[in-house]
Amino acid sequence: MNRRLTAIVERDGDGYVALCPEVDVASQGDSVAEARENLQEALTLFFETASAEEVERRTRSGFYVTHVEVAVA
């Protein structure tokens, strides 16, 4: 079974950090693509090793990625 999750990637110094806010799992890499791939691997390991109770306890929903526009003085 596949599960669609959110991945937020941001620059951190010379590399990138990727975060999945639904289960609070993060990883990093030297590029956006590497950080994303490492996050996928971390998430796979999390779902393979965590108990059903742990997955349930850590799972949050209702995340939306969008843009807003504001006036800047």
C-alpha positions as a Python dict, from the first residue, in 0.01 Angstrom:
ca = {
    (1, 'M'): (0, 0, 0),
    (2, 'N'): (128, 346, -85),
    (3, 'R'): (60, 653, 124),
    (4, 'R'): (86, 1012, -3),
    (5, 'L'): (261, 1238, 249),
    (6, 'T'): (385, 1596, 258),
    (7, 'A'): (755, 1670, 212),
    (8, 'I'): (884, 2016, 302),
    (9, 'V'): (1240, 2080, 187),
    (10, 'E'): (1442, 2383, 293),
    (11, 'R'): (1800, 2495, 259),
    (12, 'D'): (2010, 2453, 572),
    (13, 'G'): (2363, 2586, 536),
    (14, 'D'): (2531, 2400, 250),
    (15, 'G'): (2263, 2130, 233),
    (16, 'Y'): (1891, 2069, 255),
    (17, 'V'): (1657, 1933, 523),
    (18, 'A'): (1340, 1745, 430),
    (19, 'L'): (1054, 1711, 678),
    (20, 'C'): (734, 1508, 669),
    (21, 'P'): (506, 1692, 913),
    (22, 'E'): (238, 1419, 917),
    (23, 'V'): (461, 1184, 1119),
    (24, 'D'): (742, 1423, 1221),
    (25, 'V'): (1016, 1239, 1031),
    (26, 'A'): (1308, 1431, 883),
    (27, 'S'): (1621, 1369, 680),
    (28, 'Q'): (1883, 1569, 494),
    (29, 'G'): (2096, 1573, 182),
    (30, 'D'): (2336, 1776, -27),
    (31, 'S'): (2065, 1861, -284),
    (32, 'V'): (1686, 1890, -287),
    (33, 'A'): (1662, 1558, -470),
    (34, 'E'): (1894, 1381, -225),
    (35, 'A'): (1709, 1522, 78),
    (36, 'R'): (1379, 1406, -73),
    (37, 'E'): (1514, 1058, -148),
    (38, 'N'): (1661, 1030, 201),
    (39, 'L'): (1327, 1134, 349),
    (40, 'Q'): (1152, 863, 145),
    (41, 'E'): (1398, 608, 283),
    (42, 'A'): (1350, 735, 641),
    (43, 'L'): (973, 718, 603),
    (44, 'T'): (990, 365, 462),
    (45, 'L'): (1201, 256, 759),
    (46, 'F'): (965, 431, 1000),
    (47, 'F'): (659, 251, 863),
    (48, 'E'): (844, -82, 852),
    (49, 'T'): (962, -65, 1213),
    (50, 'A'): (708, 142, 1407),
    (51, 'S'): (421, -29, 1580),
    (52, 'A'): (66, 49, 1474),
    (53, 'E'): (27, 240, 1800),
    (54, 'E'): (336, 451, 1729),
    (55, 'V'): (217, 532, 1377),
    (56, 'E'): (-126, 627, 1512),
    (57, 'R'): (21, 840, 1792),
    (58, 'R'): (250, 1033, 1556),
    (59, 'T'): (14, 1075, 1261),
    (60, 'R'): (-131, 1421, 1218),
    (61, 'S'): (-354, 1533, 931),
    (62, 'G'): (-475, 1850, 771),
    (63, 'F'): (-151, 1980, 621),
    (64, 'Y'): (-181, 2202, 318),
    (65, 'V'): (96, 2361, 119),
    (66, 'T'): (-4, 2690, -40),
    (67, 'H'): (122, 3041, -109),
    (68, 'V'): (8, 3372, 29),
    (69, 'E'): (78, 3721, -99),
    (70, 'V'): (138, 4011, 140),
    (71, 'A'): (238, 4372, 95),
    (72, 'V'): (593, 4445, 206),
    (73, 'A'): (692, 4800, 292),
}
